[in-house]
Amino acid sequence: MKKTILLLLAALSAAGAFAAAPPALVPQPRLAVCDGDEGLQLADGVRISVPANNVVLFRVAEQFAQWMEREAGLRLAVAESDGPLRLTLDESLGAEAYRLTVGPDGLLVEGGTEAGVFYGLQSLRQLVSQYGTALPALRIEDEPTFAYRGTMLDCCRHFFTVDEVKTFIDILALHKINRFHWHLTDDQGWRIEILRYPELTRVGAHRAETVLGNNSAAYDGKPYGGYYTQRQVRDVVAYAAERFITVVPEIEMPGHASAALASYPWLGCAGEGYKVQTLWGVFPEVFCAGRDTTFEFMEEVLDEVIALFPSEYIHVGGDECPKESWKHCPECQRRIREEGLRDENELQSYFIHRIERWLNAHGRRLIGWDEILEGGISQSATIMSWRGAAGGIAAAKAGNHAIMTPNTHCYFDYYQTKDPRQEPWGIGGYVSVGKVYALDPYDQLTEAEHPFILGVQANLWTEYVAGMAHLQHMLLPRLAALAEVGWACDRRDMESFRVRLGRRAPGSMSGAATAVRPTSSTARTNNSDNSCKKTQIRPSV
């Protein structure tokens, strides 16, 4: 028999329920208050209403209905007619801001844009996970601190399928992360199809074997490979866009180039003797900076990359580039002389500048790891500070934009606990949930320099992360801490975060079918010094 009752007054005191268990939302909203004495009971058949002709909100509503059926067993309908669960836009709100109101007459999610509505629904998913279908009356008003809230996944050291990448994106979306930094080329594998250069995937996407653990003398003897076709890349980019996540591709240069050089040896200074690396680390084989054919190659690769990724930013790596081969390469030394450069550091700067000019001419902007500061950078380049915070601090003081992703706080390939024997393989180091939460993106910067910090990012390198279960272990619950730094930096409280993290239903922040519970590192964290006071919303990037 078809249900006719769509909404019922909850058989509870909403104020009492709210007081007993206030919303356990991560990230912490700016305002969450009890808004009446009578709550709301959701039931099968409830209509989600969207404004007429807004196809984006219609799609967002359909996504939410799918989530509710999977996560709460609720079957909701989507319609443009009036319904008790309404999604709408309010241009007075910020672009990513939302307002969520629950009362006995219905539920309203308002956003400054469709992205704001989407983030409001992520909070609603968490509320349903916490309270079930009987929601207390409440009002939430929320907006993020930073416009750039990112997470990087390295698919070169270990390859993840399209479905696995989509699961990763779902986890980011639930945490209100809006940038997916996709590391696609490195020494151990080239993972993106380039039609002009098919050897990049025929040769460069495959290595002969893989080192076992951290023992350079032992290998598994098994060929390993994989890459994403351009059709698959478009699919992933579209999937992320539906979750208001921009995919930022990384094409490494001038170092970490072994897979490319093995594919096309003429790209290197020696012109021969290259292989796709089977060991982790930094290797001396780099792109030749003296030959124009190298830049023609890079530009043609990037031409296909920018056709696939609408992201304003293109990441070019620029890190860990040994320069010994340049010192002995006649072409590189000729370039140094002809361009009036002082040394190989300035040759790397020349390389990055030249690529940046090409990107700018094609309507894109360059991001690089903080090594691109060496030898000088243009005013328009953006720095991703990974070797601690020093690179980001230097960039901001020089008037360049920066994204804070220091390995001291944001490297999720490091262990979460002090005793590595409790965990699967990691690269080393120790970054607990509390350490992530304590990140101060404005450390050592004046208030006038704060606008140059665009946001924060977590990095998950995968030398020792070969599958999704391991990936989720490394990602969670630390991503929740990073999400709160990026979204709610100016209102963090470690004790509140710990309580909220513990109140969530198992798996409610995993974004995947497998429940991922906080590790013991959560309980051992200390209160952090929250120094992001008086933070203003950054312009969109």
C-alpha positions, 0 to 999 in steps of 0.5 A: 500500500502506497504511503500517504504520510510524507512528513510526521512530527517527530515523537521527541522533543527536538530541543531535548534531542539537540541538547543531548546530542548536538550535531556531530558535523565535520567540518564544524559549521559556523552556526548550529542552533536549536530552532524550535521544539518540534522536529521532523520525521522523514519517510518514504515518498518525501518529495525533494523540490527544486527550482524549475529549469535548474538542471544542476540542482535537479541532478544534486537532488537526484544524487541526494536521493540515491545517497538516502536510499543507500545510506538510510533506506529512504526512497525520496522523489525529486520534482520541480513542484513544491515539496517538504524538502526544498532546495533553492538558491539565495544570492545573498549567500557566498558562493559555497555558503549554505543555510539548512533549516529543519522544522515541523513543516519541512526542510530547507537547504539554501545555497549561494550557488548550487555548490552551497546547496551541495555542501548543505546536503553533505551536512544533511547526510551526516545529520541523518547518519547521526539522528536517523530519520527523526531530525531535531529542529535546527538551523545551520549557517555555514561557509568555508574559510578557504576557497582551495581545499584539496587532496592529492592522490598519487596514481603513478607508484601504484595504480587505482582503477577508475571506480577506485578513483571515483570512490576516492572522490566520493570521500572527498565530497563528503568532507567538502573538499573541492580540489582533487590533485591527480598525480599522473606522471612519475618515474614509476609510471606514466598514467595518462593517454597522450594521443600524439605520443603513444609510447608514453602508455605503451612503454611508460605505463609499465614497469618490469617489477616492483621493489618489496617494502623498503628493501632495495635488494628484493623485488616481486618479479611481477610486471606492473602497469596501467593508465587512464584513457582520455575517455576515462579521464573525461569520465572522472573529471565529469564525475568530480564536477558533479560533486563540485570538485575540480580535478587539477592534473599534475604532469611532472617536469623537469625531474621525475621523468624516467617513464617519459624518457624510457618512452622517448629517449631523445627527451633526455640529455644522454639520449639512451639507457632509460627505464621505467623505475622499479624502485622508489626515490629520486633519480638523476634522469631528467628532461633535457632543458637545452633542446627545443624538442623537449619543450615542443614535447611538453607543449604538445602533451599539455595541449592534450591535457588542458583539453581534458581538464577544465581546471584553471590550474595545471600542476607541473611538479618541479620538485626533486630535480637533480641537475648533474646531467645538465652540468655535463650536457652540451645543449644545457650548457649552451642554453645557460650561456645563451640565456645569460643564466648563472647556473643550473638552478636558474636553468630550472627556473628558465624551464618552469618560466617557459612552460608557464608562459605557454600555459598562460597563453592558453588561459591556464595558470601554473602550480608547482612544488616549492622547489620552483622558487629556486632560481626565481619565479614569476609573480603569477606562479602559485607555490604548493609548499611541501617541504614544511611551511617555508616555501609557502611563507616565502611565496606569500611574502613575495606576493605569490599565492601559495597552498599549504601542504607541509609534510610535517602536517599533511603527508598522509603516507606517513604513519598515524601512530607512533608505533608503526607495527600497529599499521600497514606499510608507510613511507615513514614519519608520523603525522597524527590526527592531532598534528593535521588539526594543528596546521596553521596555514598563516604561520609567520605571516602578517594579516596583510599577507593572509590573502596570498594563502589560497588554502590547504591540501593533503597528499597521499603518495602511494609507494607503499599504498597498493589498494583501497583498504590501505588507502582508506586507512591512510586517508581516514580519519586524518582527512576529517581533520584536514577538512576542518582546517580548510573549511573551519580554520577560524573556529577549530577546537580539538576537544569538540572535534574529538567528540564530534568524530566519536559521535558519528555513526561508523563509516558515516564519513568514509564515503565508501561501503566499508566502515572506516573507524578512527584509529587510536591516534585520535584519542592521543591527540592534544589540543592545538593552537588555533591561530586562524582567527579573524579569517576572511573568505578567500576569493574563488580560485 
